[in-house]
Amino acid sequence: MKEYENYQHMSKDTDSPMSFDPYTILKDIQKWIVVIVLIAASISLLMYVNQGRKYVKMYESSSTFIVSSSGTNNNVYNNLSVTSEISKKFSEILNSSILQKKIAEELGMEYFPGQATAEIVPETNLLVLKVQATSPELSFRLTKALMDNYDIVSDLLIGNVVLDVLQEPEVPSEPINRFMPFDIMQKTFLITVAGLCIVVGIWSYMKDTIRKPKEVSKKLNTKLLETLYHEDKNKTLQAKIKQENTHNSILITNPSTSFRYVETMRKLARKVKSSMDEAGAKTVLITSVEEGEGKSTVAANLALALAEESKKVLLIDGDLRKPAQYKIFGYTEEETDQFGKMLEGKAKADRLINQITNTNLYVLLNSIGYENSTEMLTTGLFEKILSYLKQQVDYIVIDTSPMAQVADTEELVDMADVSVLVVKQHVAQTKDINDAIEVLNSTGMKLLGCIYNDAFVGVAEKTRNYGYGYGYGYGYGYGGYGKYGYGGAYEKNRSKHV
């Protein structure tokens, strides 16, 4: 234990550079993808409405002229040169106030309700007159009016240039600015999704969390007991689709649990047992900082693994706000003997304890959430019951509430001999984890270390010949706080004694 004592007082560089881990960033994006999609869809809809309000159909009517110069010097090269020069001048003619006022009066309007331009056809002496307006008939009428009246100002600007009509204007059949709402919505949606993913990615990168097992020694004021890699609940694609195994928990006694997970948990149990024996401890408290870090599944499996090497192990579900152990071991709410009743003085401990069939594990469960859980733990009754139970079993594992949620764990710190902190990959902030470590060490209770939980297994590591054909999937976060599957692999032994 000297090594541990020296280790826990080592200063950690919590300001070390953030590591870039694509998996954790993609995991955060996946976590927020529904919100991202909803926001993107909403913005796309708003863009559609906004564009729809601004949209005005514009129709274009056009006429083509042949440009030539009058006089003896009338050849192809001269006509091309004249056409290029006249293009700008003709645009000035079309937009002159004199001409537009004349046309407006002729059509009985207050102003010229359109836009006129002149363009040359490249490498030709052809000039195209284009007029845009808000209706097909109006664009046609304006074009005809310009053709009939442009000469009132053209003589002053274009001199001896002759404009011969090659193509008469026609009434346009459809607008030139077609409204394509789905294109607008699709572009807006994709741009918004990409932008929000980048924002979430940057936010994820900036989070100071524990992304890899090697960061535990660099950032946390405790040691790493063991790394539990991600365990996929549904091993096959068919099972994922049908969710056939949702009634099963990830337990070391479940045949579908991978060899790697089982052996790692047994290795962890041996470490915990050795440390507890060295310290003369009989009770170990299992907790985490945040919800969803898998502390209850870890507590259940640690208790099972300890029971394989001990005569009697008792698992107490001390999470009175959101109990989960009854689900993990396949109890229904109706058949669960309520541990809370014991703390209320309505039942005796030995009448509430059940043994898990074919194991040395006994469980003290609860399925009811109590809002006054902190007060229930401070009456002193729990400590007396714990002292009694320590005389009946070899080890006691206590599953407690997340430390960031309620103060229940702090109340139980003084009652347990040692503790273990579950740290799930990229969940809790490093500062919050170290604050929890300080609390767990503040009263003299020894923190054995942390368990790095639900670590991602990369593709390269999956290809190694380690899993004995089990495969380690990565689509399921096991042991979420209050989100456990049912342990249907167990039969309940209703024995009321230890």
C-alpha positions in Angstrom: 0.0 0.0 0.0 3.0 2.3 0.3 3.2 2.4 -3.5 -0.4 3.5 -3.6 0.1 6.1 -0.9 3.0 7.6 -2.8 1.1 7.5 -6.0 -2.0 9.3 -4.9 0.0 12.3 -3.7 1.8 12.7 -7.0 0.9 16.0 -8.8 -0.9 15.5 -12.1 -0.6 17.7 -15.1 -4.3 18.5 -15.7 -3.3 21.2 -18.1 -1.5 18.7 -20.5 -2.3 19.2 -24.2 -5.6 17.8 -25.3 -5.2 14.6 -27.4 -7.0 14.3 -30.7 -9.2 11.2 -30.7 -11.5 10.8 -33.7 -13.5 8.1 -32.0 -14.6 10.2 -29.1 -15.4 13.2 -31.4 -17.5 11.0 -33.7 -19.2 9.5 -30.6 -20.2 13.0 -29.4 -21.5 13.9 -32.9 -23.5 10.6 -32.9 -24.8 11.5 -29.5 -26.1 14.9 -30.8 -27.0 13.8 -34.3 -30.8 13.8 -33.7 -30.6 17.4 -32.3 -28.4 18.4 -35.2 -30.8 16.9 -37.8 -33.8 18.6 -36.1 -32.1 22.0 -36.1 -31.0 21.6 -39.7 -34.5 20.6 -40.8 -35.9 23.6 -38.9 -33.5 26.0 -40.5 -34.2 24.5 -44.0 -37.9 25.0 -43.5 -37.4 28.6 -42.4 -35.2 29.2 -45.4 -37.9 27.8 -47.7 -40.5 30.1 -46.1 -38.2 33.1 -46.4 -37.3 32.4 -50.0 -40.9 31.8 -50.8 -41.9 35.2 -49.5 -39.2 36.9 -51.5 -39.7 34.9 -54.7 -41.1 36.9 -57.7 -41.5 35.2 -61.1 -39.6 37.0 -63.8 -40.2 36.4 -67.5 -37.9 37.4 -70.3 -38.7 38.3 -73.9 -35.9 38.8 -76.4 -35.3 40.1 -80.0 -32.2 39.7 -82.1 -30.7 42.4 -84.4 -28.2 42.3 -87.2 -25.7 45.2 -86.7 -24.1 46.8 -89.7 -22.5 50.1 -90.6 -24.0 52.3 -93.3 -21.7 53.6 -96.1 -19.1 52.1 -98.4 -16.9 50.6 -95.6 -19.3 47.8 -94.9 -17.5 44.5 -94.4 -17.4 41.6 -91.9 -14.5 42.9 -89.9 -15.9 46.4 -89.7 -19.4 45.1 -88.7 -17.8 43.0 -85.8 -16.0 46.0 -84.5 -19.1 48.1 -84.7 -21.2 45.5 -82.9 -18.7 45.4 -80.0 -18.7 49.1 -79.7 -22.5 49.5 -80.0 -23.3 46.9 -77.3 -22.5 49.3 -74.4 -24.1 52.3 -76.2 -27.3 50.4 -76.9 -27.6 49.4 -73.2 -27.4 53.1 -72.4 -30.1 53.8 -74.9 -32.4 51.1 -73.5 -32.1 52.5 -69.9 -32.2 56.2 -70.8 -34.9 58.1 -68.9 -36.2 59.7 -72.1 -36.9 56.3 -73.8 -38.3 54.6 -70.7 -40.6 57.6 -69.9 -41.8 57.6 -73.5 -42.6 53.8 -73.3 -44.3 54.2 -69.9 -46.6 56.9 -71.3 -47.3 54.8 -74.3 -48.3 51.9 -72.2 -50.3 54.0 -69.7 -47.9 53.3 -66.8 -46.3 55.6 -64.2 -42.8 54.1 -64.8 -40.9 51.5 -66.9 -41.8 48.2 -65.1 -38.9 46.1 -66.3 -35.2 45.7 -66.9 -33.7 45.9 -70.4 -30.2 44.7 -71.5 -28.3 44.3 -74.7 -25.8 41.5 -75.3 -23.7 40.6 -78.4 -23.4 37.0 -79.6 -19.7 36.3 -79.5 -17.8 36.3 -82.8 -20.9 37.7 -84.6 -22.5 41.0 -85.5 -25.7 39.9 -83.8 -27.1 42.0 -80.9 -29.7 40.5 -78.5 -32.3 42.7 -76.8 -33.6 41.2 -73.5 -36.4 42.5 -71.4 -37.4 41.1 -68.0 -40.7 41.7 -66.3 -43.1 40.2 -63.8 -45.5 38.7 -66.4 -45.1 37.1 -69.8 -47.3 39.6 -71.5 -45.6 42.6 -69.9 -42.1 41.5 -70.9 -43.4 41.0 -74.5 -45.1 44.4 -74.6 -42.0 46.2 -73.2 -39.8 44.5 -75.8 -42.0 45.6 -78.7 -42.3 49.1 -77.3 -38.5 49.4 -77.1 -38.1 48.1 -80.6 -40.6 50.7 -81.8 -39.2 53.7 -79.9 -35.4 53.2 -79.4 -34.7 55.3 -82.5 -35.8 58.5 -80.7 -32.4 58.5 -78.9 -30.4 56.1 -81.0 -29.4 58.6 -83.7 -27.6 60.7 -81.1 -25.5 57.7 -79.8 -24.9 55.2 -82.6 -24.8 57.4 -85.7 -24.6 55.6 -89.0 -25.2 52.1 -87.5 -28.1 50.1 -89.0 -30.1 47.6 -86.8 -32.1 45.1 -88.7 -34.5 42.8 -86.9 -33.5 39.1 -87.3 -35.8 37.6 -84.8 -39.1 39.1 -83.5 -39.9 38.8 -79.8 -42.3 36.2 -78.4 -44.4 35.8 -75.3 -42.4 33.7 -72.9 -44.0 30.5 -71.6 -42.2 30.1 -68.3 -40.2 32.2 -65.8 -36.4 32.4 -66.1 -36.0 32.2 -62.3 -37.8 28.9 -61.5 -38.4 28.4 -57.8 -36.8 25.2 -56.6 -37.6 24.8 -52.9 -36.2 21.3 -52.6 -32.8 22.4 -53.9 -32.8 25.3 -51.5 -33.8 23.1 -48.6 -31.3 20.4 -49.4 -28.4 22.8 -49.7 -29.4 24.6 -46.5 -29.9 21.3 -44.7 -26.5 19.9 -45.7 -24.6 23.1 -44.9 -26.3 23.3 -41.5 -25.6 19.7 -40.6 -22.0 20.1 -41.7 -21.6 23.3 -39.7 -23.2 21.9 -36.6 -21.1 18.7 -36.8 -18.0 20.9 -36.9 -19.2 22.9 -33.9 -19.9 19.7 -31.9 -16.5 18.3 -33.0 -14.7 21.4 -31.8 -16.6 21.3 -28.5 -15.8 17.6 -28.1 -12.1 18.2 -28.8 -12.1 21.1 -26.2 -13.6 18.9 -23.5 -11.0 17.9 -20.9 -12.0 14.3 -20.4 -10.2 11.0 -20.2 -10.1 9.7 -23.8 -7.5 7.0 -23.5 -6.3 4.7 -20.7 -2.8 6.2 -20.8 -4.3 9.6 -19.8 -5.3 8.3 -16.4 -1.8 8.5 -15.0 -1.3 11.9 -16.6 -4.5 13.6 -15.5 -5.9 11.8 -12.5 -4.7 11.7 -8.9 -5.1 8.0 -8.6 -3.9 4.9 -10.3 -5.5 2.8 -13.0 -6.7 -0.6 -11.7 -7.9 -2.0 -15.0 -9.3 -1.1 -18.4 -12.6 -2.6 -19.4 -13.0 -2.5 -23.2 -16.3 -1.9 -24.9 -18.6 -4.9 -24.7 -21.3 -5.2 -27.4 -24.5 -6.6 -26.1 -25.9 -7.8 -29.4 -23.1 -9.7 -31.2 -24.7 -10.1 -34.6 -26.3 -7.7 -37.1 -29.6 -9.7 -36.9 -29.6 -9.3 -33.1 -28.9 -5.6 -33.4 -31.9 -5.1 -35.7 -34.3 -7.3 -33.8 -32.9 -6.4 -30.4 -33.4 -10.1 -29.4 -31.0 -9.9 -26.5 -32.4 -6.8 -24.7 -33.5 -9.0 -21.8 -29.8 -10.1 -21.1 -27.3 -8.1 -19.1 -23.6 -7.9 -19.6 -22.5 -10.2 -16.9 -19.5 -12.5 -16.7 -21.8 -15.5 -16.2 -23.7 -14.7 -19.4 -22.5 -17.0 -22.3 -22.7 -14.2 -24.8 -20.2 -12.0 -22.8 -16.8 -12.0 -24.5 -13.9 -14.0 -23.1 -11.8 -10.8 -22.9 -14.4 -9.0 -20.7 -14.8 -12.0 -18.4 -11.0 -12.4 -17.9 -10.4 -8.7 -17.4 -13.1 -8.6 -14.8 -11.6 -11.6 -13.0 -8.2 -10.0 -13.1 -9.7 -6.8 -11.6 -11.4 -8.8 -8.9 -8.1 -10.4 -7.9 -6.5 -7.0 -7.7 -9.3 -5.6 -5.6 -9.3 -8.7 -3.3 -5.6 -8.5 -2.8 -5.7 -4.8 -1.9 -8.6 -5.3 0.4 -6.9 -8.2 2.2 -3.8 -6.2 2.6 -5.7 -3.3 4.1 -8.0 -5.6 6.2 -11.0 -4.3 4.4 -14.3 -6.0 3.9 -16.5 -3.4 2.2 -15.8 -1.8 -1.2 -17.8 1.2 -2.5 -18.3 1.4 -6.3 -19.2 4.8 -7.7 -18.7 7.2 -10.6 -18.9 10.9 -11.2 -21.7 11.1 -13.8 -24.6 9.0 -14.9 -24.1 6.4 -17.6 -20.6 5.5 -16.7 -21.4 1.8 -16.1 -20.8 1.7 -12.3 -23.7 -0.7 -11.6 -22.6 -3.2 -14.2 -19.1 -3.0 -13.0 -20.3 -3.5 -9.4 -22.4 -6.5 -10.3 -19.6 -8.2 -12.2 -17.0 -7.4 -9.6 -19.2 -9.0 -7.0 -19.7 -12.1 -9.2 -15.9 -12.4 -9.8 -15.2 -12.0 -6.1 -17.8 -14.7 -5.3 -15.9 -17.1 -7.5 -12.9 -16.9 -5.1 -14.7 -16.4 -1.8 -17.2 -18.1 0.4 -19.8 -15.4 0.5 -20.0 -12.0 -1.2 -22.9 -9.5 -0.6 -23.9 -7.0 -3.3 -25.9 -4.0 -1.9 -27.7 -1.7 -4.2 -27.0 1.6 -2.4 -28.2 3.7 -5.2 -31.5 4.7 -3.7 -32.4 7.3 -6.3 -32.1 5.1 -9.4 -31.6 1.5 -8.4 -30.4 -0.8 -11.2 -29.1 -4.1 -9.7 -32.6 -5.7 -9.7 -32.8 -5.2 -13.4 -29.3 -6.5 -14.0 -30.1 -9.8 -12.2 -33.5 -10.2 -13.8 -35.8 -9.2 -10.9 -39.1 -7.5 -11.6 -40.2 -4.6 -9.5 -42.9 -6.7 -7.9 -40.6 -9.6 -6.8 -37.8 -7.3 -5.5 -37.6 -7.2 -1.7 -37.1 -3.5 -1.0 -33.9 -2.5 0.7 -35.4 0.9 1.3 -38.0 -0.7 3.7 -35.1 -1.9 5.8 -33.7 1.7 6.1 -37.2 2.8 7.0 -37.3 0.3 9.8 -40.1 -1.8 8.2 -38.1 -5.0 7.5 -35.0 -6.9 8.8 -31.9 -7.3 6.6 -31.7 -11.1 6.8 -35.2 -11.3 5.4 -34.4 -9.2 2.3 -31.2 -10.9 1.2 -31.4 -13.3 -1.8 -28.8 -15.7 -3.2 -28.0 -15.9 -6.9 -28.4 -19.5 -7.9 -25.2 -21.5 -8.4 -23.0 -18.7 -7.0 -21.7 -17.5 -3.7 -23.2 -14.1 -4.4 -26.0 -12.7 -2.2 -27.9 -9.5 -3.1 -29.7 -6.8 -1.2 -31.8 -5.0 -3.8 -34.2 -2.2 -4.2 -36.5 -1.2 -7.1 -38.0 2.0 -5.7 -36.5 5.4 -6.1 -36.4 7.6 -2.9 -36.3 11.4 -3.2 -35.1 11.5 0.5 -32.4 9.0 0.0 -29.7 11.2 1.6 -31.7 11.5 4.8 -32.3 7.8 4.8 -28.6 7.2 4.8 -27.8 9.6 7.6 -30.0 8.0 10.3 -27.3 5.6 11.3 -29.4 2.6 10.6 -27.5 1.7 7.4 -24.1 1.8 9.2 -25.5 -0.5 11.9 -26.8 -3.0 9.3 -23.5 -2.8 7.5 -21.6 -3.7 10.6 -23.9 -6.7 11.2 -23.6 -7.9 7.6 -19.7 -7.6 7.7 -19.8 -10.4 10.2 -21.8 -12.7 8.0 -19.9 -12.5 4.7 -16.4 -12.3 3.3 -16.8 -9.2 1.2 -19.5 -6.5 0.6 -19.7 -4.6 -2.6 -21.8 -1.4 -2.4 -23.2 0.2 -5.6 -23.8 3.9 -5.0 -25.2 7.0 -6.7 -23.1 9.1 -9.1 -21.2 11.7 -7.1 -22.2 14.6 -9.3 -25.9 13.9 -8.9 -26.6 13.5 -5.2 -24.7 13.6 -1.9 -25.5 9.9 -1.1 -22.0 8.7 -1.9 -20.4 11.2 0.4 -22.6 9.9 3.2 -21.5 6.3 2.5 -17.8 7.2 2.3 -17.3 6.9 6.1 -19.1 3.6 6.2 -17.1 1.7 3.6 -13.5 0.5 4.0 -12.2 1.2 0.5 -13.6 2.5 -2.8 -13.2 2.2 -6.5 -14.1 4.9 -9.0 -15.5 4.0 -12.4 -14.4 6.4 -15.2 -16.1 5.9 -18.5 -14.3 7.0 -21.7 -14.9 10.7 -22.5 -17.8 11.3 -20.1 -16.8 13.2 -17.0 -14.6 16.3 -16.9 -11.1 15.7 -15.6 -11.5 18.4 -12.9 -14.7 16.8 -11.7 -13.1 13.3 -11.5 -10.2 14.7 -9.5 -12.7 16.5 -7.2 -14.4 13.2 -6.6 -11.1 11.5 -5.9 -10.3 14.1 -3.3 -13.7 13.5 -1.6 -13.1 9.7 -1.6 -9.7 10.2 0.0 -10.7 13.0 2.4 -11.9 10.8 5.3 -9.1 8.3 5.4 -11.0 5.7 3.4 -8.6 4.3 0.8 -9.4 4.8 -2.9 -7.9 1.7 -4.5 -7.9 3.4 -7.9 -10.1 3.8 -11.0 -11.5 1.5 -13.6 -11.4 2.9 -17.1 -14.6 1.7 -18.5 -16.1 1.2 -22.0 -12.8 1.9 -23.8 -13.0 1.8 -27.6 -11.3 -1.1 -29.4 -9.8 0.0 -32.7 -10.0 -1.9 -35.9 -6.3 -2.9 -35.7 -6.8 -4.3 -32.2 -9.9 -6.2 -33.3 -7.8 -8.2 -35.8 -5.5 -9.5 -33.1 -5.9 -13.1 -32.1 -7.1 -12.4 -28.6 -10.9 -12.8 -28.4 -11.1 -16.6 -29.1 -13.7 -15.9 -31.7 -15.9 -13.6 -29.6 -15.6 -10.3 -31.3 -15.9 -7.0 -29.3 -18.4 -4.8 -31.2 -18.7 -1.1 -30.6 -22.4 -0.2 -30.9 -23.5 -0.6 -27.3 -22.6 1.5 -24.2 -23.0 -1.0 -21.4 -24.1 -0.3 -17.8 -25.7 3.2 -18.3 -27.1 4.7 -15.1 -30.6 3.5 -14.9 -30.5 2.0 -18.4 -29.7 -1.6 -17.9 -30.9 -4.7 -19.7 -32.5 -7.5 -17.8 -30.4 -10.4 -16.6 -32.6 -13.2 -17.8 -29.8 -15.8 -17.5 -30.5 -16.0 -13.7 -32.9 -17.8 -11.6 -33.5 -16.2 -8.2 -32.8 -18.2 -5.1 -35.2 -16.8 -2.5 -33.1 -17.8 0.4 -33.4 -15.3 3.3 -30.1 -16.0 5.0 -26.4 -15.6 4.5 
